């Protein structure tokens, strides 16, 4: 026979409490004593109660859902950070709806409206497409990661320090010229700090260096073509020098490494490579890649903490808006591997 669903009335009858008290246990447990909470919790175990999540959502309007928008799943960093964000379920109990925006503003607006229609309680945004001002106008708790963040809360790596760390390890590797390849970021985007930190270190220490601005594209095929062109340019212009190159991320660093190995059969001493992120590809590469590690676990934890601060404040009878956005900066950690030996 089908097993009967346990109702609030069943729990009330077992405990001797009213159905109102049982409802308060689920929706506002702090409103009843700890002793009574323990009695109800014991009853739930004895009765083998299975919570009806949909009924709870309809009763209190809290979906315990958070929306996440990432640029793509191709770049190893995004899949890595997404994995850490989703793993916070064990600690906080929030579930996630994830969309990949693919740098299309209209598509991302559609995704956000879809998430709002599902009564999502907050958003974590890694995509760069929509401005923070536009995001703030949705009037929903938001935390962004590694993108422009003037009007919303954010968690970012100290990219400036990361640029210095990359330049330092390349300089200590005995390179004659230091190269940083990256996209053309405005100063408002955190990744610009990598360019600035790298340049400042080289200039203050009188190292010959070059910043190579490139649009690497958004697919493997585009990346491969652009990085192959970059490598050919280095071969032609710096052939007599020991080259230290800081790539914008581990995915691109791995592509460059593979291009070099296909030509030389190994990584010759004339090339030293540093990536950024410490995503899995950096340690799984055919030659493990030195990288400036973003502390992804801390980034995910901080993002959830800041988001839940906003969500919980909004549940209060008289919520107090933040005086200004919260911006948390996480220190990067240099991970030395074989590409700078």
C-alpha positions in Angstrom: 0.0 0.0 0.0 1.1 3.6 -0.7 2.7 5.2 2.3 0.6 8.0 3.8 2.2 11.5 3.7 2.7 12.9 7.1 0.9 16.3 7.6 1.2 19.1 10.1 -1.9 17.7 11.7 -0.2 14.4 12.3 2.8 16.1 13.8 0.6 18.3 16.0 -1.3 15.2 17.2 1.9 13.4 18.0 3.5 16.3 19.9 0.4 17.8 21.5 1.2 21.2 20.0 -1.1 23.2 17.7 -0.8 23.2 14.0 0.2 26.9 14.3 3.2 26.0 16.4 4.2 23.3 13.9 4.0 25.8 11.1 6.2 28.3 13.1 8.8 25.6 13.5 9.2 25.4 9.8 8.8 29.1 8.9 10.2 30.9 12.0 11.9 28.3 14.3 13.4 31.0 16.5 9.9 32.0 17.6 9.5 28.8 19.7 11.7 27.5 22.5 14.7 25.3 21.9 13.1 22.5 24.0 10.0 22.6 21.8 12.1 22.6 18.6 13.8 19.5 19.8 10.5 17.8 20.5 9.2 18.6 17.1 12.4 17.5 15.4 12.2 14.2 17.3 8.6 13.7 16.0 9.6 14.4 12.5 12.2 11.6 12.8 9.8 9.1 14.4 7.0 9.9 11.8 9.5 9.8 8.9 8.3 13.2 7.8 9.2 14.2 4.2 8.9 17.9 3.6 6.8 19.1 0.7 9.0 21.8 -0.7 6.5 23.1 -3.1 3.9 23.6 -0.4 6.5 25.5 1.7 7.3 27.8 -1.2 3.6 28.5 -1.7 3.2 29.2 2.0 6.1 31.6 2.6 7.3 32.6 -0.9 10.9 31.5 -0.2 12.2 29.4 -3.0 15.7 28.9 -1.6 16.9 29.2 -5.2 19.8 31.4 -6.4 20.4 32.2 -10.1 23.9 32.1 -11.6 24.9 33.6 -14.9 28.3 32.7 -16.3 29.8 33.8 -19.7 30.4 30.2 -20.8 31.4 26.7 -19.7 34.3 26.5 -22.1 36.8 28.4 -19.9 38.1 26.1 -17.1 37.8 28.9 -14.5 34.1 29.3 -14.9 33.4 25.5 -14.6 35.7 25.5 -11.5 34.0 28.4 -9.8 30.6 27.1 -10.6 31.5 23.7 -9.0 32.5 25.5 -5.8 29.4 27.7 -5.8 27.1 24.7 -6.2 28.9 22.8 -3.4 27.9 25.5 -0.9 24.4 23.8 -0.9 25.7 21.5 1.9 26.3 24.5 4.2 23.5 26.9 3.2 20.8 24.8 1.7 20.3 27.0 -1.4 19.8 25.4 -4.9 21.0 27.0 -8.1 19.7 27.7 -11.6 22.6 28.3 -14.0 22.6 30.0 -17.4 25.5 30.6 -19.7 25.0 34.1 -21.3 27.6 33.7 -24.2 28.1 37.5 -24.2 24.6 38.3 -25.5 23.0 41.1 -23.5 19.4 40.5 -24.7 19.8 36.8 -23.9 21.1 37.6 -20.4 18.2 40.0 -19.8 15.8 37.2 -20.8 17.5 34.8 -18.3 17.3 37.3 -15.5 13.6 37.9 -16.1 13.1 34.1 -16.1 14.9 33.8 -12.8 12.8 36.6 -11.3 9.6 34.9 -12.5 10.7 31.8 -10.6 11.0 34.0 -7.4 14.8 33.4 -7.3 16.0 35.0 -4.1 19.4 36.3 -5.3 21.8 36.3 -8.3 25.5 35.6 -8.7 26.8 37.2 -11.9 30.1 36.3 -13.5 29.2 37.5 -17.0 30.6 40.9 -18.1 27.8 41.8 -20.5 25.4 43.9 -18.5 26.6 46.9 -16.5 26.5 46.9 -12.7 24.1 49.9 -12.9 21.6 47.9 -15.0 22.0 44.9 -12.7 21.3 47.0 -9.6 18.0 48.2 -11.1 16.5 44.7 -10.8 16.1 45.3 -7.1 17.2 41.8 -6.1 20.2 40.8 -4.0 23.2 40.4 -6.3 26.9 39.6 -6.0 29.2 39.7 -8.9 32.6 37.9 -9.3 35.5 39.2 -11.3 33.7 41.9 -13.3 32.8 45.7 -13.1 31.0 46.2 -9.9 30.4 49.9 -9.1 26.8 49.6 -8.2 26.6 46.0 -6.8 28.3 43.9 -4.2 31.3 41.8 -5.5 34.0 39.4 -4.7 37.2 39.7 -6.7 40.8 38.5 -6.7 43.5 41.1 -6.1 44.5 41.1 -9.8 47.1 43.8 -9.4 49.0 41.6 -6.9 48.5 38.6 -9.3 50.2 40.6 -12.1 53.2 41.3 -9.8 53.4 37.7 -8.7 53.5 36.5 -12.4 56.1 39.0 -13.4 58.2 38.2 -10.3 58.4 34.5 -10.9 59.2 35.0 -14.6 61.9 37.5 -13.7 63.4 35.0 -11.3 63.4 32.4 -14.1 66.1 34.3 -15.9 64.0 35.6 -18.8 65.4 38.3 -21.1 61.9 39.7 -21.9 58.7 39.5 -20.1 55.4 39.3 -22.0 51.8 39.7 -20.8 49.0 38.8 -23.3 45.5 39.8 -22.4 42.3 41.3 -23.7 41.7 45.1 -23.9 40.0 45.7 -20.5 38.8 49.1 -19.2 40.2 50.0 -15.7 36.8 49.3 -14.1 37.2 45.5 -14.8 39.3 43.7 -12.2 41.3 41.8 -14.8 42.9 45.1 -15.8 44.8 44.9 -12.6 46.8 42.0 -14.0 48.0 44.2 -16.8 48.8 47.1 -14.5 50.6 45.0 -11.9 52.7 43.3 -14.5 53.7 46.6 -16.2 54.4 48.4 -12.9 56.7 45.6 -11.7 58.6 45.5 -15.0 59.0 49.2 -15.2 60.1 49.7 -11.6 62.7 46.9 -12.0 63.8 47.9 -15.5 62.8 44.7 -17.2 62.3 44.7 -20.9 58.7 43.8 -21.4 55.7 44.0 -23.7 51.9 44.0 -23.3 50.3 42.2 -26.2 46.6 43.1 -26.3 44.5 40.5 -28.2 40.9 39.5 -28.7 41.3 35.7 -28.1 37.6 34.9 -29.0 35.2 32.8 -27.2 35.8 29.3 -28.5 38.6 26.8 -28.7 39.0 27.3 -32.4 39.3 31.1 -32.1 41.6 30.7 -29.1 43.9 28.4 -31.0 44.1 30.6 -34.1 44.8 33.8 -32.0 47.4 32.1 -29.7 49.1 30.5 -32.7 49.4 33.9 -34.2 50.8 35.3 -30.9 53.4 32.5 -30.7 54.5 33.0 -34.3 55.0 36.7 -33.6 57.1 35.9 -30.5 59.2 33.4 -32.6 59.9 36.1 -35.2 60.5 39.1 -32.9 62.1 37.5 -29.9 63.9 34.5 -31.4 67.2 35.3 -29.7 65.8 35.9 -26.2 64.6 33.8 -23.3 60.9 34.6 -23.2 58.7 34.7 -20.1 55.0 34.9 -20.9 52.1 35.5 -18.6 48.8 34.4 -20.2 45.4 35.7 -19.1 44.2 32.4 -17.8 45.1 28.7 -17.5 43.0 27.7 -20.5 45.0 30.0 -22.8 48.3 29.1 -21.1 47.6 25.4 -21.8 46.9 26.1 -25.5 50.2 28.0 -25.8 52.0 25.2 -24.1 50.6 22.7 -26.5 51.5 24.8 -29.5 55.1 25.1 -28.3 55.3 21.3 -27.6 53.9 20.5 -31.1 56.8 22.5 -32.6 59.7 21.5 -30.3 58.6 18.2 -28.8 58.9 19.6 -25.3 59.0 23.0 -23.6 62.4 24.5 -24.4 64.3 26.5 -21.9 63.8 29.6 -23.9 60.1 29.7 -22.9 58.7 30.1 -19.4 54.9 30.2 -19.0 52.6 31.5 -16.2 48.8 31.1 -16.3 46.1 32.6 -14.0 43.3 30.9 -11.9 44.8 27.6 -10.8 42.0 25.8 -12.5 42.3 22.0 -12.9 43.8 22.3 -16.4 46.9 24.0 -15.0 47.9 20.9 -12.9 46.6 18.4 -15.4 48.5 19.8 -18.4 51.1 17.6 -20.1 53.7 19.8 -18.3 52.0 21.3 -15.2 51.7 25.0 -15.5 52.8 27.6 -13.0 49.8 29.8 -12.3 48.6 32.7 -10.1 45.9 30.9 -8.2 42.6 32.4 -7.4 41.3 31.0 -4.1 38.1 29.7 -5.7 36.8 28.1 -2.6 37.1 31.4 -0.7 35.6 33.4 -3.5 32.5 31.1 -3.6 32.2 31.2 0.2 32.5 35.0 0.3 30.0 35.4 -2.5 27.4 33.3 -0.8 28.0 35.0 2.5 27.5 38.5 1.1 24.5 37.4 -0.9 22.8 35.8 2.1 23.4 38.9 4.1 21.3 40.8 1.6 18.7 38.0 1.3 18.3 37.7 5.1 18.0 41.4 5.6 15.3 41.6 3.0 13.2 39.0 5.0 13.1 41.4 8.0 9.9 43.3 8.8 11.8 46.6 8.3 14.8 45.7 6.1 17.7 48.2 6.0 19.3 48.5 2.6 23.1 48.6 2.4 24.6 52.0 2.7 27.0 51.1 -0.2 27.9 47.9 -2.0 30.2 45.4 -0.3 33.4 44.7 -2.2 35.6 41.8 -1.0 39.1 41.3 -2.3 40.8 37.9 -2.1 44.6 37.5 -2.1 45.9 35.3 -5.0 48.4 32.5 -4.3 51.3 31.8 -6.7 51.5 28.1 -7.5 55.0 27.2 -8.9 55.1 24.3 -11.3 57.2 23.0 -14.1 56.7 25.7 -16.7 58.9 28.2 -14.8 61.7 25.8 -13.8 
